[in-house]
């Protein structure tokens, strides 16, 4: 007898967090969100601009997401599930990667 086996694409999602210190404005947020969703259209992206944290629920590998953010001109650093860091000192923060601020 022939058995049919259905193979479905993995939809398992992982929560991945990055700190992006050169993300400084709404334009940066939109650019990073677009870069992530170009890599994974199903990704759920949450960004906290005040703490410069990007949280992504995605089935795509963290290194691919990091490359997408970097290709958009930003410097993502993977963070663990440690408590959310305090907002960076705005005066000490360097200019945003988008160049508009």
Secondary structure, 3 states (H helix, E strand, C coil): CCCCCCCCCCCCCEEEEEEECCCCCHHHHHHHHHHHHHHCCCCEEEEECCCCEEEEEECCCHHHHHHHHHHCCCCEEEECCCCCCCCCCCCCCCCCCCCCC
